[in-house]
Amino acid sequence: MAGRKQTAAQPRTTAGPWRAPVTLAPSDAFDDREADEVFRTQFHPGHDPAQLGPQSRAVRNRLRASCAGWREKPEPEEFYAAIRAKAPSRRQRRLLACWLQEATREDFLYAWAEGVYTWRQLAEAIHRAGEQTRPRCADINTLAAP
């Protein structure tokens, strides 16, 4: 198998062509709860209440670091809208793919705590964007409700 090139038709895998591809669980496998202020205060002490939801500090920081080369730099409001887009545009799909590629586990958790998405909303957005086989989906699957 060494030397085989992966083609666009082959699914992405997490650790080589011999492993099954990771696919994001269906969205209904995830909790739809939002983080409340009590949790946010414990998890994210000192957070700025003005930097929640579409104004998320976690999303702003990640996009600034990961999209520096983009001609038109995305803002957290754009990511927030991409999560909720029923038919994501090409740019929204690229933004979601960027989040899956670049965001750390902490970014994922802080964005949830800051009200950017519920885990179900994130899963729905990933499926709508056609990004459900990205390697990061393995981490997201660990958050599926038991």
PyMOL commands that set and color helices and strands:
alter all, ss='L'
color gray80, all
select helices_A, chain A and resi 27-29+37-43+53-55+57-66+76-84+90-102+105-113+119-129+137-141
alter helices_A, ss='H'
color red, helices_A
deselect
rebuild
show_as cartoon
